[in-house]
């Protein structure tokens, strides 16, 4: 049956590398970061929930307000006498609150930067200030180990909670209830509060000093971060631990949601931001930064990712827009062209006698496939040896070589090449020879080159000779390596089998024990034991069991020639 | 009532012709003429009347609703193709090879015929009808020494000339003048090349001939000029196999081994159109009378209808003939797909074909390999294609496992195991997992594990066992590969098994999937597939020299029975008593089992034997199933009609055979033959081994006391058999820790004298240390501990030596490296 040309199959070997996932692509689609050097470590970043999603960055003795459109500072609140903490917006973006080192909580108008209220009462530096969902109250947490609730209009303290036993480090208010909020402290405890009651509603032990807490909008599940661990808790099930995520290797400092609550992020002192799936709690992407991260935030529309680091750096990354627009434009152009055609087709009605031919859609073929299709084998090899394939995806080059071998034209494709192109091929072979997936094909090709050009001709050319010498070195290294691997595998096999049998010693030495059966580690692995079986298996056929064992124990038996290191065994 | 073999499918499409209105296409197909509708592709009629191959068809020019066919049986038959009835029949008493033209007014028939039944010489002959009589005059030979290939003769040039290619010459006979002229090419390049096909221009005095070297020559004015004008067309690189002019003579179509259809515009010969990748070498091209359709017959037994823009409109498929240049047409054998109830075997190169028995036509070719078929540069040296050598279907048809090999013996071979999943949305198979080099050598057999009906589906993992030539078998299991983005499953290697380094030859799962039997040369091992444990080892019961070629577990009532086929014997083991139930001498190359019942069949080219594993009585035997070698056979459940169930063997499963002529054969009752059922109980042949006496006993006593081990142990002087019956054979792995202990203990012993020596004094300690570190310098005997230490030292050093010896086995790498260093 007539078919269309089948593209060359690229047999990409499975290598342990980062998989391209939709999330990976999504988070890679960020512009180059804009980095701003601030006066002090950036302790808090908060996005305004209303458009245009400006964000407040708290560092040293000020809270800076950045415009989301141009990443420029549009205002600085600097009416602090000491270090400021936790500058956060009210939900409507009309108020901004911050705590200070000098035990005060200050409330500002972010547009005019005018100080509206000052809340006094804490006996230690205030590290947490957040608005409650009803917009009229503020919660605060301080180094004096208290959590307090304040009334904004009257500047009065409504509640003081003395339950935490150490510095309170983070808090968050529930989005589903006006009175519920959550705090985490250095006493390892995460406590859920109801502003209508005098004590905490729920408390869970995180196990490490809590640096950050986060609550899902429905209030049912909350997260806590501290140490290098993020924990997920179910508030409705009375604080049941749902998951423990230990993906960081240093203290996790910050948590936030992104992608419309479908993902959340954690940032850590190990300079990484990790993105998790909220359903499976699996890490779906990791972003790296130059310094230990103290705080980070994502704008509600996912456009901006702002990360604040301990070494006073603020990184602002915007999602790429230009490219998308470009592709949209291209699409638009294409569709308009199609429309034109459609218009033509509609206006012209073919008469009965006209033969109508559909415009054939041409499949886009890779350059090497084009040459293969027209049987230009030498050119196909040239195309496959282009830099982008040779370096970027050697499996393409090897697959084309394989296809040429299958077609029986590899010899023709390799003949008549000048030194430079030969050098390219040899360099390619040298680079990829140690890849076990490519080894067979590349050895074939190399043998063929030696056949075609002959040693003397190759050696006479200076650069080719150096290539050959390099190749030779590589081969001997490879042989050494493989020999070593086989030795180790042989001795390990022996040990494993012995260990298995040790475990089975309780069983009678009967005929029902496993022989040579084990999980597939590698194919050569099985080969090794195979040879062992061959060596020992035969003589025992006629000899009774005990005798067979006895003869094996004797040092003079030939069958002990399996690869193993006695020194290693006895040590 | 005896069954007779009947051809199910596989006859090849021969010549084809269009009806006058292009609405029907006639095609010779074996001894029948198929009438196809060109609009919907349905087969309208099968005209049956010839007893041998139909070789030529043409329309009756005086009555276009009549079709005339001739056959190798010497018959000339007039058909009414619309009703599918025979109108007239003439016996010309000569094997006819082709029908060129019939002129009804002049009562002339121009045919290519064999001169006699026995002579291999052919001639273009003219039969004249006697006036007012239905008989024919003695034929007149127009051109002698022709070839039997109908592509080599042509009639045309304004209904005047007959042209025939004879070796490198062309004989042209004019009907008007009665002259014959031999023309050949004067160009020395083409002179010696044989003519491979001939076509006469319909309206001009022009004859085209395709040559072996791919050139097409056109002769003009051969009767008027002394030296005819010749023009050469060259595009084909291999021999041109067929040539055809369109009815108006404006275009010429040519085809060859390149699988490309070329359309040449006459007059401007550089102007040509191509239809590449037709799938197979082109055998014949025919254009419809109105010139809008071309019928192209390709070597894979397919007729494709192309329109004038060379787009494929309709495809008529027969059983695909595979591997155009290779001897073994179906390396993967014949399989039955339970899901679509189709027979599956190799199709086009790198494809599997699905042949529906219900519709009795081929459904489709499934592309497994995904590589373009490249025609060879030289017909004598065909390119090696990637072949599917092994196929397995899971028991619900959800999965197919395929194994493909490319191996030309020179370059490093390519081997791939692929798992295909049927997706009910797409209604096709999609590739799920691809494994490069699943074994170090080729896979010779693979099969899926049947599911246990007593367990739920979720408890059981799908398992596939593959047996490789690298003397191990692997178990592949379906594992979950789901992540947060998609749900997926894939296949993974679970474990590797081997036995004494013997070559695995066959394997089978028991019907409930709980037991796996693997044949290793002459030994049979029973495994637990879940834990990977050998349960027991059995022999073939005959001799260690006969390898077990096939094993099959019984089903239903014979679940516990395992039937082995060696090259000469058929043996049935009872796995519950571990005894041989029966053993008979029988030759057969194929052992198949009916998936629906407990019967099995042993098939060889000469004979078919159907039996139950429970007894050595043959239920049915049939000789001479096929004239050529039977390559594979398969039971298809539910394929036999009810009337047949009392004939042959019980059950409604039908056996299908595939022979070397690429035909699908089955057994059916002759409609008008009433014979008594041929049911004979064959005498049991006693095998010529020492076991023969025992087996004779065992069969007569049936299963009463066949504790094989006991009985045999009592029989003296037959050690040679028990050598292979090794239930007491120790696995080598048991020796590992013994061996290690041997090493470890001796080191401890080495330490013990040291601690004793601490008490005794420093002098002794020094001596011990000195002697143990340097055993060769030691001269005086130093007591038993020292000897021990010494021997331990020796052991270890010898071990190291041996190990080095083993490691220095001639690796390919090492050789290659050393060859490099020699330069």
Interface residues (C-beta under 8 A of the other chain):
Chain A: X1 X2 X3 X4 X5 X6 X9 X11 X13 X21 X22 X277 X279 X280 X282 X284 X355 X357 X402 X403 X405 X406 X407 X408 X410 X437 X440 X441 X443 X444 X455 X459 X468 X471 X472 X475 X476 X478 X479 X482 X483 X486 X487 X490 X494 X495 X497 X498 X499 X500 X501 X502 X509 X511 X512 X513 X514 X515 X516 X517 X518 X519 X520 X523 X526 X527 X529 X530 X531 X532 X533 X534 X536 X537 X538 X540 X541 X542 X545 X548 X549 X552 X553 X555 X560 X561 X562 X563 X564 X565 X566 X567 X569 X570
Chain B: X275 X276 X277 X278 X279 X300 X302 X304 X308 X309 X312 X315 X317 X348 X365 X367 X370 X371 X372 X374 X376 X377 X383 X384 X385 X386 X406 X408 X411 X412 X414 X434 X436 X437 X439 X440 X470 X471 X472 X474 X483 X484 X485 X493 X494 X495 X496 X497 X498 X499 X500 X501 X531 X532 X533 X534 X535 X536 X537 X723 X726 X727 X728 X729 X730 X731 X732 X733 X734 X735 X736 X737 X738 X739 X740 X742 X743 X744 X747 X791 X794 X795 X796 X798 X799 X800 X802 X803 X805 X806 X807 X811 X813 X814 X816 X817 X820 X821 X823
